């Protein structure tokens, strides 16, 4: 059975593949941070599925924090002129959707 939050987190990674390649041409540190945070979202959501109680909620909160980190990394990439809003549109929609899912899982 598919777990929607996990599926959306993988879709997010797919949507960021091209923008992060481009970002890597300008700022390797920022792209590495964004990539680690993006991977962290999916990995934490996946791990949380197998946990129970407060441990599960804690992992979903970590995933939510990583989603915020990715969102800020994209804002910085746009602020520095490395990426434009059009290149990030799909990723931002997926991030918003994922953050809403993680909010529901943690509250």
PyMOL commands that place a pseudoatom at each C-alpha (Angstrom):
pseudoatom trace, name=CA, resn=UNK, resi=1, chain=A, elem=C, hetatm=0, pos=[0.000, 0.000, 0.000]
pseudoatom trace, name=CA, resn=UNK, resi=2, chain=A, elem=C, hetatm=0, pos=[1.376, 3.402, -0.978]
pseudoatom trace, name=CA, resn=UNK, resi=3, chain=A, elem=C, hetatm=0, pos=[1.953, 5.998, 1.709]
pseudoatom trace, name=CA, resn=UNK, resi=4, chain=A, elem=C, hetatm=0, pos=[1.073, 9.378, 0.199]
pseudoatom trace, name=CA, resn=UNK, resi=5, chain=A, elem=C, hetatm=0, pos=[3.601, 11.438, 2.165]
pseudoatom trace, name=CA, resn=UNK, resi=6, chain=A, elem=C, hetatm=0, pos=[6.396, 9.128, 1.040]
pseudoatom trace, name=CA, resn=UNK, resi=7, chain=A, elem=C, hetatm=0, pos=[5.229, 9.168, -2.579]
pseudoatom trace, name=CA, resn=UNK, resi=8, chain=A, elem=C, hetatm=0, pos=[5.076, 12.981, -2.614]
pseudoatom trace, name=CA, resn=UNK, resi=9, chain=A, elem=C, hetatm=0, pos=[8.533, 13.209, -1.049]
pseudoatom trace, name=CA, resn=UNK, resi=10, chain=A, elem=C, hetatm=0, pos=[9.939, 11.037, -3.852]
pseudoatom trace, name=CA, resn=UNK, resi=11, chain=A, elem=C, hetatm=0, pos=[8.080, 13.162, -6.427]
pseudoatom trace, name=CA, resn=UNK, resi=12, chain=A, elem=C, hetatm=0, pos=[9.683, 16.218, -4.831]
pseudoatom trace, name=CA, resn=UNK, resi=13, chain=A, elem=C, hetatm=0, pos=[13.132, 14.706, -5.328]
pseudoatom trace, name=CA, resn=UNK, resi=14, chain=A, elem=C, hetatm=0, pos=[12.304, 13.959, -8.961]
pseudoatom trace, name=CA, resn=UNK, resi=15, chain=A, elem=C, hetatm=0, pos=[11.072, 17.514, -9.514]
pseudoatom trace, name=CA, resn=UNK, resi=16, chain=A, elem=C, hetatm=0, pos=[14.287, 18.924, -8.050]
pseudoatom trace, name=CA, resn=UNK, resi=17, chain=A, elem=C, hetatm=0, pos=[16.643, 16.824, -10.149]
pseudoatom trace, name=CA, resn=UNK, resi=18, chain=A, elem=C, hetatm=0, pos=[17.120, 19.383, -12.952]
pseudoatom trace, name=CA, resn=UNK, resi=19, chain=A, elem=C, hetatm=0, pos=[17.018, 22.525, -10.775]
pseudoatom trace, name=CA, resn=UNK, resi=20, chain=A, elem=C, hetatm=0, pos=[19.620, 21.098, -8.408]
pseudoatom trace, name=CA, resn=UNK, resi=21, chain=A, elem=C, hetatm=0, pos=[21.910, 20.163, -11.295]
pseudoatom trace, name=CA, resn=UNK, resi=22, chain=A, elem=C, hetatm=0, pos=[21.713, 23.784, -12.429]
pseudoatom trace, name=CA, resn=UNK, resi=23, chain=A, elem=C, hetatm=0, pos=[22.206, 25.077, -8.901]
pseudoatom trace, name=CA, resn=UNK, resi=24, chain=A, elem=C, hetatm=0, pos=[25.324, 22.929, -8.611]
pseudoatom trace, name=CA, resn=UNK, resi=25, chain=A, elem=C, hetatm=0, pos=[26.934, 25.004, -11.374]
pseudoatom trace, name=CA, resn=UNK, resi=26, chain=A, elem=C, hetatm=0, pos=[26.814, 28.030, -9.067]
pseudoatom trace, name=CA, resn=UNK, resi=27, chain=A, elem=C, hetatm=0, pos=[26.838, 26.912, -5.444]
pseudoatom trace, name=CA, resn=UNK, resi=28, chain=A, elem=C, hetatm=0, pos=[27.972, 23.411, -4.509]
pseudoatom trace, name=CA, resn=UNK, resi=29, chain=A, elem=C, hetatm=0, pos=[27.427, 23.960, -0.791]
pseudoatom trace, name=CA, resn=UNK, resi=30, chain=A, elem=C, hetatm=0, pos=[23.822, 25.043, -1.242]
pseudoatom trace, name=CA, resn=UNK, resi=31, chain=A, elem=C, hetatm=0, pos=[23.039, 22.212, -3.653]
pseudoatom trace, name=CA, resn=UNK, resi=32, chain=A, elem=C, hetatm=0, pos=[24.551, 19.649, -1.279]
pseudoatom trace, name=CA, resn=UNK, resi=33, chain=A, elem=C, hetatm=0, pos=[22.523, 21.014, 1.621]
pseudoatom trace, name=CA, resn=UNK, resi=34, chain=A, elem=C, hetatm=0, pos=[19.321, 21.038, -0.462]
pseudoatom trace, name=CA, resn=UNK, resi=35, chain=A, elem=C, hetatm=0, pos=[19.948, 17.504, -1.707]
pseudoatom trace, name=CA, resn=UNK, resi=36, chain=A, elem=C, hetatm=0, pos=[20.638, 16.150, 1.792]
pseudoatom trace, name=CA, resn=UNK, resi=37, chain=A, elem=C, hetatm=0, pos=[17.504, 17.825, 3.143]
pseudoatom trace, name=CA, resn=UNK, resi=38, chain=A, elem=C, hetatm=0, pos=[15.403, 16.496, 0.248]
pseudoatom trace, name=CA, resn=UNK, resi=39, chain=A, elem=C, hetatm=0, pos=[16.707, 12.972, 0.806]
pseudoatom trace, name=CA, resn=UNK, resi=40, chain=A, elem=C, hetatm=0, pos=[16.139, 13.388, 4.530]
pseudoatom trace, name=CA, resn=UNK, resi=41, chain=A, elem=C, hetatm=0, pos=[12.459, 14.107, 4.034]
pseudoatom trace, name=CA, resn=UNK, resi=42, chain=A, elem=C, hetatm=0, pos=[11.820, 10.828, 2.227]
pseudoatom trace, name=CA, resn=UNK, resi=43, chain=A, elem=C, hetatm=0, pos=[14.062, 8.809, 4.517]
pseudoatom trace, name=CA, resn=UNK, resi=44, chain=A, elem=C, hetatm=0, pos=[12.487, 10.157, 7.723]
pseudoatom trace, name=CA, resn=UNK, resi=45, chain=A, elem=C, hetatm=0, pos=[8.944, 9.659, 6.408]
pseudoatom trace, name=CA, resn=UNK, resi=46, chain=A, elem=C, hetatm=0, pos=[9.801, 6.116, 5.401]
pseudoatom trace, name=CA, resn=UNK, resi=47, chain=A, elem=C, hetatm=0, pos=[11.400, 5.301, 8.741]
pseudoatom trace, name=CA, resn=UNK, resi=48, chain=A, elem=C, hetatm=0, pos=[8.476, 6.812, 10.665]
pseudoatom trace, name=CA, resn=UNK, resi=49, chain=A, elem=C, hetatm=0, pos=[6.063, 4.405, 8.978]
pseudoatom trace, name=CA, resn=UNK, resi=50, chain=A, elem=C, hetatm=0, pos=[7.670, 1.530, 10.860]
pseudoatom trace, name=CA, resn=UNK, resi=51, chain=A, elem=C, hetatm=0, pos=[7.670, 3.284, 14.237]
pseudoatom trace, name=CA, resn=UNK, resi=52, chain=A, elem=C, hetatm=0, pos=[4.971, 3.800, 16.855]
pseudoatom trace, name=CA, resn=UNK, resi=53, chain=A, elem=C, hetatm=0, pos=[4.065, 6.439, 19.404]
pseudoatom trace, name=CA, resn=UNK, resi=54, chain=A, elem=C, hetatm=0, pos=[6.106, 9.547, 20.037]
pseudoatom trace, name=CA, resn=UNK, resi=55, chain=A, elem=C, hetatm=0, pos=[9.050, 8.171, 18.078]
pseudoatom trace, name=CA, resn=UNK, resi=56, chain=A, elem=C, hetatm=0, pos=[6.961, 8.208, 14.904]
pseudoatom trace, name=CA, resn=UNK, resi=57, chain=A, elem=C, hetatm=0, pos=[5.792, 11.775, 15.468]
pseudoatom trace, name=CA, resn=UNK, resi=58, chain=A, elem=C, hetatm=0, pos=[9.353, 12.882, 16.174]
pseudoatom trace, name=CA, resn=UNK, resi=59, chain=A, elem=C, hetatm=0, pos=[10.550, 11.544, 12.814]
pseudoatom trace, name=CA, resn=UNK, resi=60, chain=A, elem=C, hetatm=0, pos=[7.697, 13.266, 10.979]
pseudoatom trace, name=CA, resn=UNK, resi=61, chain=A, elem=C, hetatm=0, pos=[8.693, 16.519, 12.722]
pseudoatom trace, name=CA, resn=UNK, resi=62, chain=A, elem=C, hetatm=0, pos=[12.266, 16.065, 11.517]
pseudoatom trace, name=CA, resn=UNK, resi=63, chain=A, elem=C, hetatm=0, pos=[10.936, 15.515, 7.985]
pseudoatom trace, name=CA, resn=UNK, resi=64, chain=A, elem=C, hetatm=0, pos=[8.892, 18.713, 8.304]
pseudoatom trace, name=CA, resn=UNK, resi=65, chain=A, elem=C, hetatm=0, pos=[12.016, 20.591, 9.380]
pseudoatom trace, name=CA, resn=UNK, resi=66, chain=A, elem=C, hetatm=0, pos=[13.865, 19.246, 6.361]
pseudoatom trace, name=CA, resn=UNK, resi=67, chain=A, elem=C, hetatm=0, pos=[11.000, 20.367, 4.121]
pseudoatom trace, name=CA, resn=UNK, resi=68, chain=A, elem=C, hetatm=0, pos=[11.372, 23.880, 5.555]
pseudoatom trace, name=CA, resn=UNK, resi=69, chain=A, elem=C, hetatm=0, pos=[15.098, 23.664, 4.893]
pseudoatom trace, name=CA, resn=UNK, resi=70, chain=A, elem=C, hetatm=0, pos=[14.508, 22.729, 1.241]
pseudoatom trace, name=CA, resn=UNK, resi=71, chain=A, elem=C, hetatm=0, pos=[11.999, 25.559, 0.869]
pseudoatom trace, name=CA, resn=UNK, resi=72, chain=A, elem=C, hetatm=0, pos=[14.547, 28.047, 2.219]
pseudoatom trace, name=CA, resn=UNK, resi=73, chain=A, elem=C, hetatm=0, pos=[17.328, 26.652, 0.017]
pseudoatom trace, name=CA, resn=UNK, resi=74, chain=A, elem=C, hetatm=0, pos=[15.129, 27.212, -3.034]
pseudoatom trace, name=CA, resn=UNK, resi=75, chain=A, elem=C, hetatm=0, pos=[14.342, 30.753, -1.892]
pseudoatom trace, name=CA, resn=UNK, resi=76, chain=A, elem=C, hetatm=0, pos=[18.072, 31.423, -1.515]
pseudoatom trace, name=CA, resn=UNK, resi=77, chain=A, elem=C, hetatm=0, pos=[18.850, 29.946, -4.931]
pseudoatom trace, name=CA, resn=UNK, resi=78, chain=A, elem=C, hetatm=0, pos=[16.254, 32.264, -6.436]
pseudoatom trace, name=CA, resn=UNK, resi=79, chain=A, elem=C, hetatm=0, pos=[17.462, 35.248, -4.383]
pseudoatom trace, name=CA, resn=UNK, resi=80, chain=A, elem=C, hetatm=0, pos=[21.014, 34.744, -5.662]
pseudoatom trace, name=CA, resn=UNK, resi=81, chain=A, elem=C, hetatm=0, pos=[19.703, 34.483, -9.231]
pseudoatom trace, name=CA, resn=UNK, resi=82, chain=A, elem=C, hetatm=0, pos=[20.809, 30.874, -9.687]
pseudoatom trace, name=CA, resn=UNK, resi=83, chain=A, elem=C, hetatm=0, pos=[17.280, 29.578, -10.349]
pseudoatom trace, name=CA, resn=UNK, resi=84, chain=A, elem=C, hetatm=0, pos=[14.091, 31.292, -11.462]
pseudoatom trace, name=CA, resn=UNK, resi=85, chain=A, elem=C, hetatm=0, pos=[10.543, 30.904, -10.190]
pseudoatom trace, name=CA, resn=UNK, resi=86, chain=A, elem=C, hetatm=0, pos=[9.422, 28.969, -13.273]
pseudoatom trace, name=CA, resn=UNK, resi=87, chain=A, elem=C, hetatm=0, pos=[12.086, 26.305, -12.714]
pseudoatom trace, name=CA, resn=UNK, resi=88, chain=A, elem=C, hetatm=0, pos=[10.886, 25.871, -9.131]
pseudoatom trace, name=CA, resn=UNK, resi=89, chain=A, elem=C, hetatm=0, pos=[7.107, 26.007, -9.623]
pseudoatom trace, name=CA, resn=UNK, resi=90, chain=A, elem=C, hetatm=0, pos=[6.447, 22.253, -9.552]
pseudoatom trace, name=CA, resn=UNK, resi=91, chain=A, elem=C, hetatm=0, pos=[8.775, 21.696, -6.601]
pseudoatom trace, name=CA, resn=UNK, resi=92, chain=A, elem=C, hetatm=0, pos=[7.110, 24.446, -4.610]
pseudoatom trace, name=CA, resn=UNK, resi=93, chain=A, elem=C, hetatm=0, pos=[3.667, 22.951, -5.179]
pseudoatom trace, name=CA, resn=UNK, resi=94, chain=A, elem=C, hetatm=0, pos=[4.927, 19.552, -4.018]
pseudoatom trace, name=CA, resn=UNK, resi=95, chain=A, elem=C, hetatm=0, pos=[6.659, 21.105, -1.003]
pseudoatom trace, name=CA, resn=UNK, resi=96, chain=A, elem=C, hetatm=0, pos=[3.463, 22.883, 0.038]
pseudoatom trace, name=CA, resn=UNK, resi=97, chain=A, elem=C, hetatm=0, pos=[1.500, 19.659, -0.334]
pseudoatom trace, name=CA, resn=UNK, resi=98, chain=A, elem=C, hetatm=0, pos=[4.079, 17.684, 1.616]
pseudoatom trace, name=CA, resn=UNK, resi=99, chain=A, elem=C, hetatm=0, pos=[4.251, 20.258, 4.388]
pseudoatom trace, name=CA, resn=UNK, resi=100, chain=A, elem=C, hetatm=0, pos=[0.457, 20.086, 4.746]
pseudoatom trace, name=CA, resn=UNK, resi=101, chain=A, elem=C, hetatm=0, pos=[0.634, 16.295, 5.002]
pseudoatom trace, name=CA, resn=UNK, resi=102, chain=A, elem=C, hetatm=0, pos=[3.383, 16.455, 7.607]
pseudoatom trace, name=CA, resn=UNK, resi=103, chain=A, elem=C, hetatm=0, pos=[1.405, 19.050, 9.578]
pseudoatom trace, name=CA, resn=UNK, resi=104, chain=A, elem=C, hetatm=0, pos=[-1.552, 16.665, 9.723]
pseudoatom trace, name=CA, resn=UNK, resi=105, chain=A, elem=C, hetatm=0, pos=[0.705, 13.795, 10.768]
pseudoatom trace, name=CA, resn=UNK, resi=106, chain=A, elem=C, hetatm=0, pos=[2.214, 15.788, 13.631]
pseudoatom trace, name=CA, resn=UNK, resi=107, chain=A, elem=C, hetatm=0, pos=[-0.857, 17.640, 14.959]
for i in range(1, 107): cmd.bond("trace and resi %d" % i, "trace and resi %d" % (i + 1))
show_as sticks, trace
zoom trace
